Amino acid sequence: MATREVQIESGWKNVLLPAFEKPYMNQLRQFLQEERNRKQVIYPRASEFFAAFNETPFDNVKVVIIGQDPYHGPGQAHGLCFSVLPGTPLPPSLKNIYKELESDLGIPPAQTGYLMPWARQGVLLLNATLSVRAGQAGSHQNKGWEEFTDAVIDQINQKKEHVAFLLWGSYAQKKGKNIDRSKHYVIQAPHPSPLSAHRGFFGSKPFSKINHYLREKGLQEIDWSLA
């Protein structure tokens, strides 16, 4: 996947240039072309694969939330982890995120699952895999995306300071294992899925903790409300 094919914010393009030139990105490009040749429906649209980067420029990143796969149902995925398009019913994990947000900061649950206001304040909503076949969770795993998003995390880790990372669940925690805790802030908790949220996600107060950290570092807090 050559950089000339990719519409991605210039700051990200600069730091990710070596990643785009790796063999795994060429293998990924070939795989995605094969999917198109087979007339597979892929979520999100190709123009939204890099939406998280375009909405949260590299220089603006203050918080990183790591997800796993895009949603694989119609009208859901649009390139930001945990976020769904306006008018789409809230997925269970996002409902639990909103419950914790209300418990933590007193912000009532939003009617929309569209998290774009977070992204535009510097919250990088990063899935580990940036595409999926319709109706088939995990179908684009181990095709190259994970190596690319590892490179994304590595660049943030190396080139920025005072970034807060939210690692929800064992998958995200493994992906963030090399983050330098001496210059970044890492919050680990169980995944907000209904299967695990009661094991410590509820009550973890991630939103107030992040804002406290940003305040300490002289950075603008995140307005987590979506009204």
C-alpha positions as CSV (number, residue, x, y, z in Angstrom):
1,M,0.0,0.0,0.0
2,A,2.0,3.0,-1.3
3,T,1.6,6.4,0.3
4,R,0.4,7.8,-3.0
5,E,-2.7,5.6,-2.7
6,V,-3.5,6.8,0.8
7,Q,-5.3,10.0,1.8
8,I,-4.0,10.5,5.3
9,E,-3.2,13.7,7.3
10,S,0.3,15.0,6.5
11,G,1.7,14.7,10.0
12,W,0.8,11.0,10.1
13,K,2.0,10.5,6.6
14,N,5.4,11.9,7.6
15,V,5.9,9.7,10.7
16,L,4.4,6.6,9.1
17,L,6.2,6.7,5.8
18,P,8.5,3.8,6.7
19,A,5.5,1.7,7.7
20,F,3.8,2.3,4.4
21,E,6.9,1.0,2.6
22,K,7.0,-2.3,4.5
23,P,6.3,-5.5,2.7
24,Y,3.3,-6.2,4.9
25,M,1.5,-3.2,3.6
26,N,2.0,-4.4,0.0
27,Q,0.6,-7.8,1.1
28,L,-2.3,-6.0,2.7
29,R,-3.0,-4.0,-0.4
30,Q,-3.1,-7.2,-2.5
31,F,-5.4,-8.9,0.0
32,L,-7.9,-5.9,-0.1
33,Q,-7.8,-5.9,-3.9
34,E,-8.6,-9.7,-3.8
35,E,-11.6,-8.9,-1.5
36,R,-12.8,-6.3,-4.0
37,N,-12.4,-8.7,-6.9
38,R,-14.5,-11.2,-5.0
39,K,-17.2,-8.5,-4.5
40,Q,-16.9,-8.7,-0.8
41,V,-18.6,-6.0,1.2
42,I,-16.0,-4.4,3.5
43,Y,-16.5,-2.0,6.4
44,P,-15.8,0.8,6.8
45,R,-15.6,2.2,3.3
46,A,-12.0,2.4,1.9
47,S,-12.1,6.1,2.1
48,E,-12.7,5.8,5.9
49,F,-9.9,3.3,6.6
50,F,-7.7,6.2,7.9
51,A,-10.5,8.3,9.3
52,A,-9.1,8.2,12.8
53,F,-5.9,9.7,11.6
54,N,-7.6,12.4,9.5
55,E,-9.8,13.5,12.3
56,T,-7.0,13.4,14.9
57,P,-3.8,14.8,13.4
58,F,-0.6,13.5,14.8
59,D,0.3,16.8,16.4
60,N,-3.1,16.9,18.2
61,V,-3.0,13.4,19.8
62,K,-3.5,13.7,23.6
63,V,-5.4,10.4,24.2
64,V,-5.3,7.0,22.5
65,I,-8.1,4.5,22.9
66,I,-7.3,1.1,21.3
67,G,-10.0,-1.1,19.9
68,Q,-9.7,-4.4,18.0
69,D,-11.9,-4.8,14.9
70,P,-14.3,-2.4,13.1
71,Y,-18.0,-3.2,13.6
72,H,-19.1,-5.6,10.9
73,G,-22.8,-4.7,10.6
74,P,-24.3,-2.2,8.1
75,G,-24.3,1.5,9.0
76,Q,-21.9,1.0,12.0
77,A,-18.2,1.4,11.3
78,H,-16.8,4.6,10.0
79,G,-13.1,4.4,11.0
80,L,-13.2,5.3,14.7
81,C,-13.1,2.6,17.3
82,F,-16.2,2.1,19.4
83,S,-18.0,4.8,17.3
84,V,-21.0,4.3,15.1
85,L,-22.7,6.5,12.5
86,P,-25.5,8.8,13.7
87,G,-28.8,7.0,13.8
88,T,-27.3,3.6,14.4
89,P,-28.3,1.7,17.6
90,L,-25.7,1.8,20.3
91,P,-23.5,-1.3,20.5
92,P,-23.4,-3.0,23.9
93,S,-19.8,-2.0,24.7
94,L,-20.5,1.7,23.9
95,K,-23.6,1.6,26.2
96,N,-21.3,0.4,29.0
97,I,-18.7,3.2,28.2
98,Y,-21.5,5.7,28.5
99,K,-22.6,4.1,31.9
100,E,-19.1,4.5,33.2
101,L,-18.9,8.1,31.8
102,E,-22.1,9.0,33.7
103,S,-20.8,7.3,36.9
104,D,-17.4,9.0,36.6
105,L,-18.3,12.5,35.5
106,G,-22.1,12.7,35.8
107,I,-22.5,13.1,32.0
108,P,-25.8,11.5,30.9
109,P,-25.6,8.8,28.2
110,A,-25.7,10.3,24.7
111,Q,-28.4,9.2,22.3
112,T,-25.8,9.0,19.6
113,G,-22.8,6.6,19.3
114,Y,-21.0,9.1,17.0
115,L,-17.7,9.8,18.8
116,M,-16.4,12.4,16.3
117,P,-16.4,15.2,19.0
118,W,-13.8,13.2,21.0
119,A,-11.6,12.6,17.9
120,R,-11.6,16.3,17.1
121,Q,-10.3,17.1,20.6
122,G,-7.3,14.8,20.2
123,V,-8.7,11.4,21.2
124,L,-7.2,8.9,18.6
125,L,-9.9,6.2,18.3
126,L,-7.6,3.5,16.9
127,N,-8.7,0.0,16.0
128,A,-5.9,-2.6,15.6
129,T,-7.4,-3.8,12.4
130,L,-8.8,-1.1,10.1
131,S,-11.2,-3.1,7.9
132,V,-13.5,-6.2,8.1
133,R,-15.7,-8.2,5.8
134,A,-19.4,-7.6,6.4
135,G,-20.8,-10.0,8.9
136,Q,-17.5,-11.7,9.6
137,A,-15.8,-10.5,12.8
138,G,-12.0,-10.9,12.6
139,S,-12.0,-11.6,8.9
140,H,-9.2,-9.1,8.1
141,Q,-7.0,-10.0,11.0
142,N,-3.4,-11.1,10.4
143,K,-3.3,-9.5,7.0
144,G,-1.0,-6.6,7.8
145,W,-3.1,-4.1,9.7
146,E,-1.9,-5.1,13.1
147,E,1.8,-4.5,12.1
148,F,0.8,-1.1,10.8
149,T,-1.1,-0.1,13.9
150,D,1.8,-1.3,16.1
151,A,3.9,1.2,14.1
152,V,1.3,3.9,14.8
153,I,1.6,3.2,18.6
154,D,5.4,3.1,18.4
155,Q,5.5,6.5,16.7
156,I,3.3,8.1,19.3
157,N,5.4,6.4,22.0
158,Q,8.6,7.7,20.6
159,K,7.8,11.1,19.2
160,K,5.3,12.5,21.6
161,E,5.1,13.1,25.4
162,H,2.3,13.1,27.9
163,V,-0.2,11.0,25.9
164,A,-2.9,9.1,27.9
165,F,-3.5,5.6,26.6
166,L,-6.7,3.7,27.5
167,L,-6.1,-0.1,27.2
168,W,-9.4,-1.9,27.7
169,G,-9.1,-5.7,27.7
170,S,-6.2,-8.1,27.3
171,Y,-5.9,-7.5,23.6
172,A,-5.3,-3.8,23.9
173,Q,-3.1,-4.3,26.9
174,K,-0.8,-6.6,24.9
175,K,-0.8,-4.2,22.0
176,G,0.3,-1.4,24.4
177,K,2.8,-3.4,26.3
178,N,5.8,-1.4,25.0
179,I,4.5,2.1,25.8
180,D,7.0,4.1,27.9
181,R,5.2,4.6,31.2
182,S,7.8,7.2,32.2
183,K,6.6,9.7,29.7
184,H,3.0,8.6,29.0
185,Y,0.0,7.7,31.1
186,V,-1.4,4.3,30.8
187,I,-4.8,3.2,32.1
188,Q,-5.6,-0.5,32.0
189,A,-9.0,-2.0,32.7
190,P,-11.2,-4.9,31.6
191,H,-13.0,-4.4,28.3
192,P,-16.4,-2.6,28.4
193,S,-18.1,-5.6,26.7
194,P,-21.0,-7.0,28.7
195,L,-18.9,-10.1,29.1
196,S,-16.2,-8.4,31.1
197,A,-17.3,-4.9,32.2
198,H,-18.4,-6.0,35.7
199,R,-14.9,-7.3,36.3
200,G,-13.4,-3.9,36.9
201,F,-14.3,-1.7,33.9
202,F,-17.2,-0.2,35.9
203,G,-15.7,2.0,38.6
204,S,-12.4,2.5,36.8
205,K,-13.0,6.2,36.3
206,P,-10.9,6.6,33.2
207,F,-12.3,9.9,32.0
208,S,-11.7,11.9,35.2
209,K,-8.3,10.3,35.5
210,I,-7.3,11.3,32.0
211,N,-8.5,14.9,32.5
212,H,-6.6,15.1,35.8
213,Y,-3.5,14.0,34.0
214,L,-3.9,16.4,31.2
215,R,-4.5,19.2,33.7
216,E,-1.3,18.3,35.5
217,K,0.6,18.5,32.3
218,G,-0.9,21.9,31.4
219,L,-2.9,20.5,28.5
220,Q,-6.6,21.2,27.6
221,E,-9.0,18.6,29.2
222,I,-11.3,16.6,27.0
223,D,-15.0,17.5,27.0
224,W,-16.4,14.0,27.1
225,S,-20.0,15.1,26.6
226,L,-21.6,14.4,23.2
227,A,-24.7,16.5,23.5
